[in-house]
């Protein structure tokens, strides 16, 4: 968790960010990820949780990560 986010939580603020990207590598920093398919939430969780589920998120993440690893 970033220092800014910890500070905001300590004074009672909640931080929400909607982030749309075709680049999956930045999603590893998110606390909660929603995967949208056909207009509906099809997967939800942290990066690690979604990788373990081996669903759409994991498939898309590995497609891009293979280019960098």
PDB file with SEQRES, HELIX, SHEET and CRYST1 records, atoms N, CA, C and O in Angstrom:
SEQRES   1 A   69  UNK UNK UNK UNK UNK UNK UNK UNK UNK UNK UNK UNK UNK          
SEQRES   2 A   69  UNK UNK UNK UNK UNK UNK UNK UNK UNK UNK UNK UNK UNK          
SEQRES   3 A   69  UNK UNK UNK UNK UNK UNK UNK UNK UNK UNK UNK UNK UNK          
SEQRES   4 A   69  UNK UNK UNK UNK UNK UNK UNK UNK UNK UNK UNK UNK UNK          
SEQRES   5 A   69  UNK UNK UNK UNK UNK UNK UNK UNK UNK UNK UNK UNK UNK          
SEQRES   6 A   69  UNK UNK UNK UNK                                              
HELIX    1 AA1 UNK A    3  UNK A   10  1                                   8    
HELIX    2 AA2 UNK A   25  UNK A   29  5                                   5    
HELIX    3 AA3 UNK A   47  UNK A   53  1                                   7    
HELIX    4 AA4 UNK A   56  UNK A   68  1                                  13    
SHEET    1 AA1 2 UNK A  33  UNK A  37  0                                        
SHEET    2 AA1 2 UNK A  40  UNK A  45 -1                                        
CRYST1    1.000    1.000    1.000  90.00  90.00  90.00 P 1           1          
ATOM      1  N   UNK A   1       0.847  -1.164   0.000  1.00  0.00           N  
ATOM      2  CA  UNK A   1       0.000   0.000   0.000  1.00  0.00           C  
ATOM      3  C   UNK A   1       0.902   1.240   0.000  1.00  0.00           C  
ATOM      4  O   UNK A   1       1.901   1.288   0.718  1.00  0.00           O  
ATOM      5  N   UNK A   2       0.549   2.215  -0.792  1.00  0.00           N  
ATOM      6  CA  UNK A   2       1.373   3.411  -0.896  1.00  0.00           C  
ATOM      7  C   UNK A   2       1.243   4.272   0.355  1.00  0.00           C  
ATOM      8  O   UNK A   2       0.269   4.168   1.100  1.00  0.00           O  
ATOM      9  N   UNK A   3       2.245   5.127   0.572  1.00  0.00           N  
ATOM     10  CA  UNK A   3       2.220   6.034   1.724  1.00  0.00           C  
ATOM     11  C   UNK A   3       1.017   6.962   1.646  1.00  0.00           C  
ATOM     12  O   UNK A   3       0.380   7.241   2.662  1.00  0.00           O  
ATOM     13  N   UNK A   4       0.705   7.440   0.445  1.00  0.00           N  
ATOM     14  CA  UNK A   4      -0.445   8.323   0.286  1.00  0.00           C  
ATOM     15  C   UNK A   4      -1.736   7.605   0.679  1.00  0.00           C  
ATOM     16  O   UNK A   4      -2.577   8.166   1.381  1.00  0.00           O  
ATOM     17  N   UNK A   5      -1.883   6.373   0.225  1.00  0.00           N  
ATOM     18  CA  UNK A   5      -3.102   5.628   0.534  1.00  0.00           C  
ATOM     19  C   UNK A   5      -3.196   5.363   2.044  1.00  0.00           C  
ATOM     20  O   UNK A   5      -4.280   5.466   2.617  1.00  0.00           O  
ATOM     21  N   UNK A   6      -2.084   5.028   2.689  1.00  0.00           N  
ATOM     22  CA  UNK A   6      -2.084   4.821   4.141  1.00  0.00           C  
ATOM     23  C   UNK A   6      -2.474   6.101   4.868  1.00  0.00           C  
ATOM     24  O   UNK A   6      -3.254   6.065   5.819  1.00  0.00           O  
ATOM     25  N   UNK A   7      -1.929   7.235   4.420  1.00  0.00           N  
ATOM     26  CA  UNK A   7      -2.275   8.517   5.038  1.00  0.00           C  
ATOM     27  C   UNK A   7      -3.759   8.815   4.884  1.00  0.00           C  
ATOM     28  O   UNK A   7      -4.426   9.182   5.851  1.00  0.00           O  
ATOM     29  N   UNK A   8      -4.278   8.657   3.665  1.00  0.00           N  
ATOM     30  CA  UNK A   8      -5.692   8.948   3.430  1.00  0.00           C  
ATOM     31  C   UNK A   8      -6.591   8.057   4.276  1.00  0.00           C  
ATOM     32  O   UNK A   8      -7.600   8.518   4.810  1.00  0.00           O  
ATOM     33  N   UNK A   9      -6.228   6.780   4.401  1.00  0.00           N  
ATOM     34  CA  UNK A   9      -7.023   5.882   5.247  1.00  0.00           C  
ATOM     35  C   UNK A   9      -6.956   6.315   6.703  1.00  0.00           C  
ATOM     36  O   UNK A   9      -7.952   6.226   7.421  1.00  0.00           O  
ATOM     37  N   UNK A  10      -5.779   6.787   7.153  1.00  0.00           N  
ATOM     38  CA  UNK A  10      -5.614   7.181   8.556  1.00  0.00           C  
ATOM     39  C   UNK A  10      -6.477   8.383   8.917  1.00  0.00           C  
ATOM     40  O   UNK A  10      -6.832   8.552  10.084  1.00  0.00           O  
ATOM     41  N   UNK A  11      -6.820   9.219   7.944  1.00  0.00           N  
ATOM     42  CA  UNK A  11      -7.670  10.378   8.232  1.00  0.00           C  
ATOM     43  C   UNK A  11      -9.113  10.157   7.781  1.00  0.00           C  
ATOM     44  O   UNK A  11      -9.908  11.096   7.738  1.00  0.00           O  
ATOM     45  N   UNK A  12      -9.441   8.918   7.447  1.00  0.00           N  
ATOM     46  CA  UNK A  12     -10.829   8.572   7.176  1.00  0.00           C  
ATOM     47  C   UNK A  12     -11.264   8.622   5.726  1.00  0.00           C  
ATOM     48  O   UNK A  12     -12.457   8.512   5.442  1.00  0.00           O  
ATOM     49  N   UNK A  13     -10.343   8.782   4.814  1.00  0.00           N  
ATOM     50  CA  UNK A  13     -10.698   8.815   3.394  1.00  0.00           C  
ATOM     51  C   UNK A  13     -10.568   7.426   2.776  1.00  0.00           C  
ATOM     52  O   UNK A  13      -9.732   6.622   3.188  1.00  0.00           O  
ATOM     53  N   UNK A  14     -11.383   7.171   1.813  1.00  0.00           N  
ATOM     54  CA  UNK A  14     -11.313   5.947   1.031  1.00  0.00           C  
ATOM     55  C   UNK A  14     -10.940   6.331  -0.397  1.00  0.00           C  
ATOM     56  O   UNK A  14     -11.449   7.312  -0.939  1.00  0.00           O  
ATOM     57  N   UNK A  15     -10.063   5.563  -0.988  1.00  0.00           N  
ATOM     58  CA  UNK A  15      -9.593   5.875  -2.332  1.00  0.00           C  
ATOM     59  C   UNK A  15     -10.137   4.838  -3.302  1.00  0.00           C  
ATOM     60  O   UNK A  15      -9.944   3.636  -3.113  1.00  0.00           O  
ATOM     61  N   UNK A  16     -10.813   5.307  -4.336  1.00  0.00           N  
ATOM     62  CA  UNK A  16     -11.325   4.433  -5.384  1.00  0.00           C  
ATOM     63  C   UNK A  16     -10.770   4.909  -6.710  1.00  0.00           C  
ATOM     64  O   UNK A  16     -10.740   6.110  -6.976  1.00  0.00           O  
ATOM     65  N   UNK A  17     -10.342   4.006  -7.522  1.00  0.00           N  
ATOM     66  CA  UNK A  17      -9.802   4.361  -8.825  1.00  0.00           C  
ATOM     67  C   UNK A  17     -10.325   3.364  -9.840  1.00  0.00           C  
ATOM     68  O   UNK A  17     -10.204   2.154  -9.652  1.00  0.00           O  
ATOM     69  N   UNK A  18     -10.893   3.861 -10.892  1.00  0.00           N  
ATOM     70  CA  UNK A  18     -11.289   3.003 -12.007  1.00  0.00           C  
ATOM     71  C   UNK A  18     -10.225   3.181 -13.065  1.00  0.00           C  
ATOM     72  O   UNK A  18      -9.978   4.287 -13.545  1.00  0.00           O  
ATOM     73  N   UNK A  19      -9.605   2.083 -13.417  1.00  0.00           N  
ATOM     74  CA  UNK A  19      -8.440   2.111 -14.289  1.00  0.00           C  
ATOM     75  C   UNK A  19      -8.691   1.164 -15.448  1.00  0.00           C  
ATOM     76  O   UNK A  19      -8.924  -0.028 -15.254  1.00  0.00           O  
ATOM     77  N   UNK A  20      -8.640   1.699 -16.635  1.00  0.00           N  
ATOM     78  CA  UNK A  20      -8.839   0.877 -17.820  1.00  0.00           C  
ATOM     79  C   UNK A  20      -7.532   0.843 -18.579  1.00  0.00           C  
ATOM     80  O   UNK A  20      -6.951   1.884 -18.886  1.00  0.00           O  
ATOM     81  N   UNK A  21      -7.076  -0.354 -18.877  1.00  0.00           N  
ATOM     82  CA  UNK A  21      -5.799  -0.450 -19.568  1.00  0.00           C  
ATOM     83  C   UNK A  21      -5.706  -1.775 -20.294  1.00  0.00           C  
ATOM     84  O   UNK A  21      -6.226  -2.798 -19.846  1.00  0.00           O  
ATOM     85  N   UNK A  22      -5.029  -1.726 -21.423  1.00  0.00           N  
ATOM     86  CA  UNK A  22      -4.714  -2.986 -22.092  1.00  0.00           C  
ATOM     87  C   UNK A  22      -3.382  -3.525 -21.572  1.00  0.00           C  
ATOM     88  O   UNK A  22      -3.003  -4.654 -21.884  1.00  0.00           O  
ATOM     89  N   UNK A  23      -2.674  -2.719 -20.781  1.00  0.00           N  
ATOM     90  CA  UNK A  23      -1.421  -3.159 -20.168  1.00  0.00           C  
ATOM     91  C   UNK A  23      -1.708  -3.751 -18.804  1.00  0.00           C  
ATOM     92  O   UNK A  23      -2.141  -3.039 -17.898  1.00  0.00           O  
ATOM     93  N   UNK A  24      -1.476  -5.034 -18.647  1.00  0.00           N  
ATOM     94  CA  UNK A  24      -1.858  -5.739 -17.429  1.00  0.00           C  
ATOM     95  C   UNK A  24      -0.833  -5.632 -16.301  1.00  0.00           C  
ATOM     96  O   UNK A  24      -1.182  -5.868 -15.145  1.00  0.00           O  
ATOM     97  N   UNK A  25       0.406  -5.287 -16.598  1.00  0.00           N  
ATOM     98  CA  UNK A  25       1.440  -5.349 -15.575  1.00  0.00           C  
ATOM     99  C   UNK A  25       1.198  -4.355 -14.435  1.00  0.00           C  
ATOM    100  O   UNK A  25       1.594  -4.635 -13.304  1.00  0.00           O  
ATOM    101  N   UNK A  26       0.569  -3.218 -14.688  1.00  0.00           N  
ATOM    102  CA  UNK A  26       0.278  -2.259 -13.618  1.00  0.00           C  
ATOM    103  C   UNK A  26      -0.819  -2.739 -12.679  1.00  0.00           C  
ATOM    104  O   UNK A  26      -0.941  -2.218 -11.570  1.00  0.00           O  
ATOM    105  N   UNK A  27      -1.602  -3.695 -13.082  1.00  0.00           N  
ATOM    106  CA  UNK A  27      -2.691  -4.172 -12.230  1.00  0.00           C  
ATOM    107  C   UNK A  27      -2.178  -4.913 -10.999  1.00  0.00           C  
ATOM    108  O   UNK A  27      -2.932  -5.110 -10.047  1.00  0.00           O  
ATOM    109  N   UNK A  28      -0.924  -5.324 -10.998  1.00  0.00           N  
ATOM    110  CA  UNK A  28      -0.370  -6.044  -9.847  1.00  0.00           C  
ATOM    111  C   UNK A  28      -0.376  -5.182  -8.595  1.00  0.00           C  
ATOM    112  O   UNK A  28      -0.288  -5.719  -7.491  1.00  0.00           O  
ATOM    113  N   UNK A  29      -0.477  -3.859  -8.729  1.00  0.00           N  
ATOM    114  CA  UNK A  29      -0.456  -2.943  -7.592  1.00  0.00           C  
ATOM    115  C   UNK A  29      -1.836  -2.706  -6.992  1.00  0.00           C  
ATOM    116  O   UNK A  29      -1.942  -2.137  -5.906  1.00  0.00           O  
ATOM    117  N   UNK A  30      -2.882  -3.126  -7.672  1.00  0.00           N  
ATOM    118  CA  UNK A  30      -4.251  -2.853  -7.214  1.00  0.00           C  
ATOM    119  C   UNK A  30      -4.647  -3.770  -6.067  1.00  0.00           C  
ATOM    120  O   UNK A  30      -4.246  -4.933  -6.023  1.00  0.00           O  
ATOM    121  N   UNK A  31      -5.443  -3.235  -5.130  1.00  0.00           N  
ATOM    122  CA  UNK A  31      -5.984  -4.043  -4.035  1.00  0.00           C  
ATOM    123  C   UNK A  31      -7.106  -4.954  -4.516  1.00  0.00           C  
ATOM    124  O   UNK A  31      -7.274  -6.075  -4.035  1.00  0.00           O  
ATOM    125  N   UNK A  32      -7.872  -4.441  -5.483  1.00  0.00           N  
ATOM    126  CA  UNK A  32      -9.039  -5.185  -5.972  1.00  0.00           C  
ATOM    127  C   UNK A  32      -9.152  -4.963  -7.473  1.00  0.00           C  
ATOM    128  O   UNK A  32      -9.083  -3.831  -7.952  1.00  0.00           O  
ATOM    129  N   UNK A  33      -9.322  -6.036  -8.196  1.00  0.00           N  
ATOM    130  CA  UNK A  33      -9.421  -5.989  -9.652  1.00  0.00           C  
ATOM    131  C   UNK A  33     -10.767  -6.577 -10.059  1.00  0.00           C  
ATOM    132  O   UNK A  33     -11.164  -7.637  -9.575  1.00  0.00           O  
ATOM    133  N   UNK A  34     -11.459  -5.883 -10.947  1.00  0.00           N  
ATOM    134  CA  UNK A  34     -12.704  -6.394 -11.519  1.00  0.00           C  
ATOM    135  C   UNK A  34     -12.445  -6.664 -12.997  1.00  0.00           C  
ATOM    136  O   UNK A  34     -11.964  -5.794 -13.723  1.00  0.00           O  
ATOM    137  N   UNK A  35     -12.765  -7.865 -13.426  1.00  0.00           N  
ATOM    138  CA  UNK A  35     -12.627  -8.225 -14.835  1.00  0.00           C  
ATOM    139  C   UNK A  35     -14.023  -8.191 -15.440  1.00  0.00           C  
ATOM    140  O   UNK A  35     -14.931  -8.878 -14.974  1.00  0.00           O  
ATOM    141  N   UNK A  36     -14.183  -7.384 -16.482  1.00  0.00           N  
ATOM    142  CA  UNK A  36     -15.482  -7.204 -17.120  1.00  0.00           C  
ATOM    143  C   UNK A  36     -15.509  -7.972 -18.432  1.00  0.00           C  
ATOM    144  O   UNK A  36     -14.600  -7.846 -19.252  1.00  0.00           O  
ATOM    145  N   UNK A  37     -16.539  -8.755 -18.623  1.00  0.00           N  
ATOM    146  CA  UNK A  37     -16.746  -9.482 -19.874  1.00  0.00           C  
ATOM    147  C   UNK A  37     -18.200  -9.416 -20.275  1.00  0.00           C  
ATOM    148  O   UNK A  37     -19.077  -9.716 -19.465  1.00  0.00           O  
ATOM    149  N   UNK A  38     -18.471  -9.035 -21.487  1.00  0.00           N  
ATOM    150  CA  UNK A  38     -19.841  -8.919 -21.989  1.00  0.00           C  
ATOM    151  C   UNK A  38     -20.706  -8.033 -21.096  1.00  0.00           C  
ATOM    152  O   UNK A  38     -21.892  -8.302 -20.902  1.00  0.00           O  
ATOM    153  N   UNK A  39     -20.096  -6.966 -20.549  1.00  0.00           N  
ATOM    154  CA  UNK A  39     -20.847  -6.016 -19.748  1.00  0.00           C  
ATOM    155  C   UNK A  39     -21.103  -6.434 -18.317  1.00  0.00           C  
ATOM    156  O   UNK A  39     -21.850  -5.759 -17.609  1.00  0.00           O  
ATOM    157  N   UNK A  40     -20.504  -7.534 -17.868  1.00  0.00           N  
ATOM    158  CA  UNK A  40     -20.716  -8.034 -16.508  1.00  0.00           C  
ATOM    159  C   UNK A  40     -19.377  -8.317 -15.836  1.00  0.00           C  
ATOM    160  O   UNK A  40     -18.378  -8.586 -16.502  1.00  0.00           O  
ATOM    161  N   UNK A  41     -19.374  -8.253 -14.504  1.00  0.00           N  
ATOM    162  CA  UNK A  41     -18.176  -8.640 -13.755  1.00  0.00           C  
ATOM    163  C   UNK A  41     -18.069 -10.156 -13.817  1.00  0.00           C  
ATOM    164  O   UNK A  41     -18.956 -10.869 -13.346  1.00  0.00           O  
ATOM    165  N   UNK A  42     -16.976 -10.646 -14.400  1.00  0.00           N  
ATOM    166  CA  UNK A  42     -16.806 -12.090 -14.537  1.00  0.00           C  
ATOM    167  C   UNK A  42     -15.768 -12.644 -13.557  1.00  0.00           C  
ATOM    168  O   UNK A  42     -15.752 -13.842 -13.274  1.00  0.00           O  
ATOM    169  N   UNK A  43     -14.899 -11.759 -13.041  1.00  0.00           N  
ATOM    170  CA  UNK A  43     -13.919 -12.156 -12.033  1.00  0.00           C  
ATOM    171  C   UNK A  43     -13.657 -10.962 -11.131  1.00  0.00           C  
ATOM    172  O   UNK A  43     -13.774  -9.812 -11.555  1.00  0.00           O  
ATOM    173  N   UNK A  44     -13.302 -11.243  -9.884  1.00  0.00           N  
ATOM    174  CA  UNK A  44     -13.024 -10.183  -8.924  1.00  0.00           C  
ATOM    175  C   UNK A  44     -12.040 -10.697  -7.890  1.00  0.00           C  
ATOM    176  O   UNK A  44     -12.165 -11.823  -7.409  1.00  0.00           O  
ATOM    177  N   UNK A  45     -11.059  -9.868  -7.549  1.00  0.00           N  
ATOM    178  CA  UNK A  45     -10.107 -10.248  -6.513  1.00  0.00           C  
ATOM    179  C   UNK A  45      -8.797  -9.504  -6.656  1.00  0.00           C  
ATOM    180  O   UNK A  45      -8.670  -8.591  -7.472  1.00  0.00           O  
ATOM    181  N   UNK A  46      -7.834  -9.901  -5.860  1.00  0.00           N  
ATOM    182  CA  UNK A  46      -6.496  -9.324  -5.961  1.00  0.00           C  
ATOM    183  C   UNK A  46      -5.761  -9.994  -7.120  1.00  0.00           C  
ATOM    184  O   UNK A  46      -6.228 -10.986  -7.680  1.00  0.00           O  
ATOM    185  N   UNK A  47      -4.627  -9.444  -7.460  1.00  0.00           N  
ATOM    186  CA  UNK A  47      -3.807 -10.014  -8.531  1.00  0.00           C  
ATOM    187  C   UNK A  47      -3.492 -11.490  -8.239  1.00  0.00           C  
ATOM    188  O   UNK A  47      -3.681 -12.358  -9.091  1.00  0.00           O  
ATOM    189  N   UNK A  48      -3.013 -11.752  -7.025  1.00  0.00           N  
ATOM    190  CA  UNK A  48      -2.646 -13.130  -6.676  1.00  0.00           C  
ATOM    191  C   UNK A  48      -3.839 -14.080  -6.713  1.00  0.00           C  
ATOM    192  O   UNK A  48      -3.734 -15.205  -7.201  1.00  0.00           O  
ATOM    193  N   UNK A  49      -4.972 -13.616  -6.194  1.00  0.00           N  
ATOM    194  CA  UNK A  49      -6.187 -14.436  -6.191  1.00  0.00           C  
ATOM    195  C   UNK A  49      -6.627 -14.766  -7.607  1.00  0.00           C  
ATOM    196  O   UNK A  49      -6.974 -15.909  -7.905  1.00  0.00           O  
ATOM    197  N   UNK A  50      -6.612 -13.773  -8.473  1.00  0.00           N  
ATOM    198  CA  UNK A  50      -7.055 -13.993  -9.852  1.00  0.00           C  
ATOM    199  C   UNK A  50      -6.090 -14.897 -10.620  1.00  0.00           C  
ATOM    200  O   UNK A  50      -6.519 -15.676 -11.471  1.00  0.00           O  
ATOM    201  N   UNK A  51      -4.807 -14.802 -10.331  1.00  0.00           N  
ATOM    202  CA  UNK A  51      -3.863 -15.721 -10.977  1.00  0.00           C  
ATOM    203  C   UNK A  51      -4.132 -17.162 -10.546  1.00  0.00           C  
ATOM    204  O   UNK A  51      -4.081 -18.080 -11.364  1.00  0.00           O  
ATOM    205  N   UNK A  52      -4.417 -17.354  -9.261  1.00  0.00           N  
ATOM    206  CA  UNK A  52      -4.704 -18.702  -8.749  1.00  0.00           C  
ATOM    207  C   UNK A  52      -5.978 -19.288  -9.350  1.00  0.00           C  
ATOM    208  O   UNK A  52      -6.086 -20.504  -9.508  1.00  0.00           O  
ATOM    209  N   UNK A  53      -6.945 -18.429  -9.686  1.00  0.00           N  
ATOM    210  CA  UNK A  53      -8.197 -18.899 -10.288  1.00  0.00           C  
ATOM    211  C   UNK A  53      -7.990 -19.379 -11.716  1.00  0.00           C  
ATOM    212  O   UNK A  53      -8.793 -20.142 -12.253  1.00  0.00           O  
ATOM    213  N   UNK A  54      -6.894 -18.918 -12.326  1.00  0.00           N  
ATOM    214  CA  UNK A  54      -6.521 -19.347 -13.675  1.00  0.00           C  
ATOM    215  C   UNK A  54      -7.637 -19.108 -14.702  1.00  0.00           C  
ATOM    216  O   UNK A  54      -7.889 -19.938 -15.576  1.00  0.00           O  
ATOM    217  N   UNK A  55      -8.294 -17.952 -14.571  1.00  0.00           N  
ATOM    218  CA  UNK A  55      -9.377 -17.604 -15.487  1.00  0.00           C  
ATOM    219  C   UNK A  55      -8.929 -16.607 -16.546  1.00  0.00           C  
ATOM    220  O   UNK A  55      -7.788 -16.635 -17.006  1.00  0.00           O  
ATOM    221  N   UNK A  56      -9.851 -15.725 -16.923  1.00  0.00           N  
ATOM    222  CA  UNK A  56      -9.597 -14.751 -17.973  1.00  0.00           C  
ATOM    223  C   UNK A  56      -8.453 -13.802 -17.604  1.00  0.00           C  
ATOM    224  O   UNK A  56      -7.582 -13.525 -18.429  1.00  0.00           O  
ATOM    225  N   UNK A  57      -8.457 -13.303 -16.358  1.00  0.00           N  
ATOM    226  CA  UNK A  57      -7.402 -12.388 -15.928  1.00  0.00           C  
ATOM    227  C   UNK A  57      -6.036 -13.059 -16.045  1.00  0.00           C  
ATOM    228  O   UNK A  57      -5.106 -12.476 -16.602  1.00  0.00           O  
ATOM    229  N   UNK A  58      -5.912 -14.267 -15.529  1.00  0.00           N  
ATOM    230  CA  UNK A  58      -4.633 -14.983 -15.582  1.00  0.00           C  
ATOM    231  C   UNK A  58      -4.183 -15.189 -17.023  1.00  0.00           C  
ATOM    232  O   UNK A  58      -3.006 -15.019 -17.343  1.00  0.00           O  
ATOM    233  N   UNK A  59      -5.109 -15.550 -17.879  1.00  0.00           N  
ATOM    234  CA  UNK A  59      -4.780 -15.770 -19.289  1.00  0.00           C  
ATOM    235  C   UNK A  59      -4.237 -14.482 -19.919  1.00  0.00           C  
ATOM    236  O   UNK A  59      -3.191 -14.499 -20.568  1.00  0.00           O  
ATOM    237  N   UNK A  60      -4.948 -13.372 -19.726  1.00  0.00           N  
ATOM    238  CA  UNK A  60      -4.523 -12.097 -20.305  1.00  0.00           C  
ATOM    239  C   UNK A  60      -3.211 -11.610 -19.693  1.00  0.00           C  
ATOM    240  O   UNK A  60      -2.350 -11.082 -20.395  1.00  0.00           O  
ATOM    241  N   UNK A  61      -3.065 -11.791 -18.381  1.00  0.00           N  
ATOM    242  CA  UNK A  61      -1.834 -11.371 -17.723  1.00  0.00           C  
ATOM    243  C   UNK A  61      -0.630 -12.128 -18.283  1.00  0.00           C  
ATOM    244  O   UNK A  61       0.397 -11.526 -18.597  1.00  0.00           O  
ATOM    245  N   UNK A  62      -0.761 -13.440 -18.405  1.00  0.00           N  
ATOM    246  CA  UNK A  62       0.362 -14.255 -18.898  1.00  0.00           C  
ATOM    247  C   UNK A  62       0.681 -13.972 -20.363  1.00  0.00           C  
ATOM    248  O   UNK A  62       1.842 -14.040 -20.766  1.00  0.00           O  
ATOM    249  N   UNK A  63      -0.326 -13.659 -21.154  1.00  0.00           N  
ATOM    250  CA  UNK A  63      -0.067 -13.281 -22.553  1.00  0.00           C  
ATOM    251  C   UNK A  63       0.863 -12.086 -22.635  1.00  0.00           C  
ATOM    252  O   UNK A  63       1.765 -12.051 -23.472  1.00  0.00           O  
ATOM    253  N   UNK A  64       0.646 -11.104 -21.765  1.00  0.00           N  
ATOM    254  CA  UNK A  64       1.497  -9.918 -21.796  1.00  0.00           C  
ATOM    255  C   UNK A  64       2.798 -10.123 -21.029  1.00  0.00           C  
ATOM    256  O   UNK A  64       3.853  -9.668 -21.472  1.00  0.00           O  
ATOM    257  N   UNK A  65       2.738 -10.798 -19.889  1.00  0.00           N  
ATOM    258  CA  UNK A  65       3.936 -10.979 -19.062  1.00  0.00           C  
ATOM    259  C   UNK A  65       4.997 -11.797 -19.788  1.00  0.00           C  
ATOM    260  O   UNK A  65       6.192 -11.571 -19.594  1.00  0.00           O  
ATOM    261  N   UNK A  66       4.579 -12.734 -20.610  1.00  0.00           N  
ATOM    262  CA  UNK A  66       5.538 -13.569 -21.349  1.00  0.00           C  
ATOM    263  C   UNK A  66       6.441 -12.731 -22.233  1.00  0.00           C  
ATOM    264  O   UNK A  66       7.561 -13.147 -22.530  1.00  0.00           O  
ATOM    265  N   UNK A  67       5.987 -11.562 -22.661  1.00  0.00           N  
ATOM    266  CA  UNK A  67       6.789 -10.681 -23.502  1.00  0.00           C  
ATOM    267  C   UNK A  67       7.910 -10.016 -22.712  1.00  0.00           C  
ATOM    268  O   UNK A  67       8.920  -9.608 -23.285  1.00  0.00           O  
ATOM    269  N   UNK A  68       7.731  -9.906 -21.377  1.00  0.00           N  
ATOM    270  CA  UNK A  68       8.679  -9.177 -20.538  1.00  0.00           C  
ATOM    271  C   UNK A  68       9.533 -10.078 -19.661  1.00  0.00           C  
ATOM    272  O   UNK A  68      10.573  -9.647 -19.162  1.00  0.00           O  
ATOM    273  N   UNK A  69       9.114 -11.317 -19.465  1.00  0.00           N  
ATOM    274  CA  UNK A  69       9.847 -12.214 -18.559  1.00  0.00           C  
ATOM    275  C   UNK A  69      10.848 -13.067 -19.313  1.00  0.00           C  
ATOM    276  O   UNK A  69      11.550 -13.877 -18.708  1.00  0.00           O  
TER     277      UNK A  69                                                      
END                                                                             
